[in-house]
Amino acid sequence: MSVTARIAPTRRGPASWPALLWTAPALCFYALFALFPLLVALYLSFTNWNGIAQAAWVGPANWLHFFSDPLTLHAVGLTIEMMILTWVLQTPLSLLLGVFMAGQQRYRAVLSVFYFLPLLFSTVAIGITWVSILDPNFGLINVTLRAVGLSSWARGWLGDPNLAFYVVAIVIAWQFIPFHSLLYMTGARQIPRELYDVAELDGAGRLRKFFSITLPQLKYTIITSSIFMLTGSLTYFDLIWVMTGGGPGYATRILPLHMYVTAFVNEQVGYGSVIALVLAASGIALSLLLLRVTGFLRMSSQLEGL
Amino acid sequence: MQQRRLSRRDFLQTTSAVSLAALLSGCFGVGGQSGGSSNSQSIVVWDISNGNDQKLIQDITAKFNQTHSSIHATVQFFQNDPYKQKLQVAMGAHQPPDIFFGWGGGILKSYIDAGDVYDLTPDLNADPAWRDRFLPSSLGAATFNNHIYGIPNDGVQPVVFLYNKDIFAKYKLSIPQTWGDLLALVKTVKQQGLQPIALGGASKWTYLMYEMYLVDRLGGPQVFDAIMANQPNAWSNPAIIKANTMIQDLVAAGAFGSGFASVSYDTGQASALLYTGKAAMHLMGTWDFGTITNDDPAFIQQGKLGWFPFPAVEGGVGDPSNLTGVPCNYYSVAKTSKAIQACVTYLKDAVLNDEAVDRRIALGEIPPVKGIENKLSNAPHSDWLLFVYRLVQKAAHFQLAWDQALPPQPAQALLTNLDQLFLRQISPQQFSANMNQTIGT
């Protein structure tokens, strides 16, 4: 006791500078690949630049344009819609799947392998596969529908501006539900068995146990998963780009796609930088907000009394 | 029409070719520095050809290097889409290769405006035999202010109607001479429960063919010239509004089926509609002949593929011989090159020389070179080759695809607005209003 008490203060002084030294490489990389590009983007957002010629300083014009450009506002609307839609589609399903997979029976492990498959494929491969499944003439879905006499249900799934957005959201959910199920599975496995044993003694049924024990105990998992989903929806790009390219028309052009098209296809790098910065700021703001609102930062225990 | 070179097979060919090229450059060193003698000038050529075309270029270049001891040319091959990025970056850094492959039009223009491209006009004028070797309509997309910045390096690829002869024979259909004939034909085919015309709308540039042809037939090339000249409200020209109304009528008549906006040309689905007999016609660039040859060779061997030019439009003032599509691809010389005269010599002696012309014809391509009818008529599929060659030869005007001719931002807006027009989400008037806003941006 007295020995540790004497050693501890002498370590405290010099301990801070090696700590800084050890983190220096990481800090350098962070500065080089995160902070520096962010500052360059900030500079570019005040210029007009086509990627080849000299960048021309235009002041706040691009920023003002952002708030009045109907295409951009449309993309912002779609992004919020996509954020809500993917949360609504993914959360209940991942939660149920995760809790189901947290059980102990052996067949669940086998089933889990199949649930996790979408997680193992590259996004581009998923996109290409779904595009051919959804093809209006030769695709599996329409061919099957026609074969069983439901020709009137056959659609140009990705070509219908009223449908494409939802079809894309479903494919995104298909891709990411396995990941969130995995989170919920781990979360559910952490719940002490004693809680359920006690509940059973009190005569609680399956539903009661789920709503009174599992769900409250998964609070922080739900928060973590939601942060991933909501901030992740700000980065959906590859799948939508492969499946619809943002079309038909502007039906699936969410903000990340709009940023890419603006900066790299339309060669308006300055205006594209504005969109990119707005996206980055929204992502940071969103996760901070979620952490604060949900009390996640206080890290209060869910297991008091155990 | 920028993505026409991408099909699954092309992709495989290209990846293998790229790895081969990487292997070769690894063995022999990049550029000619290591191989050439000290006083020879080395030039680097960037190209995106794959498969047989790539082999052709390598052979021609090897021969050129043998016969020109003072020049050593090296060709590096890239995939289509990465190439555009790579060239863009190289141009931005003012370190392009000596000679670069391009499509002419807006992209080339942006490099010219940045002062990065060498003007070939004096060299062409100094050698009239070289200048007059090419069909005049094929130089258009690389000509700006009467200065020529690119030399054709492969075949002409106008857009024509392809049709399924079996379907035409079965229902006793005849080739439409006018737009009215085509509408009647669409109605007849529709009644048989078939899709009249295949359309790969998911690729978006496929929409452009109807727009370009109808506007040209109705109002002539000057309608688009006015757009290129940034004239205010140029998109509100009555010819454009009329053309877009006709397009929406065609869609309403069920010409393209209901799912056209999710059919991709780039993955081969649209062409498949034609050769599987699900659709009767397809308006497409002549490169589709190669796509069908790859995907269903029997369809071509059994003579089931027919073709006709875009019909005349009643009451239009445009010349019905006018064509749209890809007049040609080009090689341009970078102004930063340290060996400009060596580059010009390469363009003159290696690119589309007699041997290259013969070999391209054997591959089913049609070089934009004068007086090659005899060669074409001795080649396989000569009826097809001569049809295309004569179309280009007698064309009063050959319009480069608008998405290539326009600067990038209006080009993208055009494709998206066409998407909405074909889906009847916007009216022809709204289309014009939306596009007018892009003028001068």
Boltz contact constraints between the chains, C-beta under 6 A:
constraints:
  - contact:
      token1: [A, 51]
      token2: [B, 92]
      max_distance: 6.0
  - contact:
      token1: [A, 52]
      token2: [B, 91]
      max_distance: 6.0
  - contact:
      token1: [A, 52]
      token2: [B, 92]
      max_distance: 6.0
  - contact:
      token1: [A, 52]
      token2: [B, 114]
      max_distance: 6.0
  - contact:
      token1: [A, 53]
      token2: [B, 114]
      max_distance: 6.0
  - contact:
      token1: [A, 135]
      token2: [B, 269]
      max_distance: 6.0
  - contact:
      token1: [A, 136]
      token2: [B, 259]
      max_distance: 6.0
  - contact:
      token1: [A, 136]
      token2: [B, 262]
      max_distance: 6.0
  - contact:
      token1: [A, 156]
      token2: [B, 258]
      max_distance: 6.0
  - contact:
      token1: [A, 156]
      token2: [B, 259]
      max_distance: 6.0
  - contact:
      token1: [A, 156]
      token2: [B, 261]
      max_distance: 6.0
  - contact:
      token1: [A, 156]
      token2: [B, 262]
      max_distance: 6.0
  - contact:
      token1: [A, 158]
      token2: [B, 262]
      max_distance: 6.0
  - contact:
      token1: [A, 159]
      token2: [B, 259]
      max_distance: 6.0
  - contact:
      token1: [A, 159]
      token2: [B, 261]
      max_distance: 6.0
  - contact:
      token1: [A, 159]
      token2: [B, 262]
      max_distance: 6.0
  - contact:
      token1: [A, 161]
      token2: [B, 423]
      max_distance: 6.0
  - contact:
      token1: [A, 247]
      token2: [B, 419]
      max_distance: 6.0
  - contact:
      token1: [A, 248]
      token2: [B, 261]
      max_distance: 6.0
  - contact:
      token1: [A, 248]
      token2: [B, 419]
      max_distance: 6.0
  - contact:
      token1: [A, 248]
      token2: [B, 423]
      max_distance: 6.0
  - contact:
      token1: [A, 249]
      token2: [B, 419]
      max_distance: 6.0
  - contact:
      token1: [A, 249]
      token2: [B, 420]
      max_distance: 6.0
  - contact:
      token1: [A, 249]
      token2: [B, 425]
      max_distance: 6.0
  - contact:
      token1: [A, 265]
      token2: [B, 412]
      max_distance: 6.0
  - contact:
      token1: [A, 266]
      token2: [B, 408]
      max_distance: 6.0
  - contact:
      token1: [A, 266]
      token2: [B, 409]
      max_distance: 6.0
  - contact:
      token1: [A, 266]
      token2: [B, 412]
      max_distance: 6.0
  - contact:
      token1: [A, 267]
      token2: [B, 408]
      max_distance: 6.0
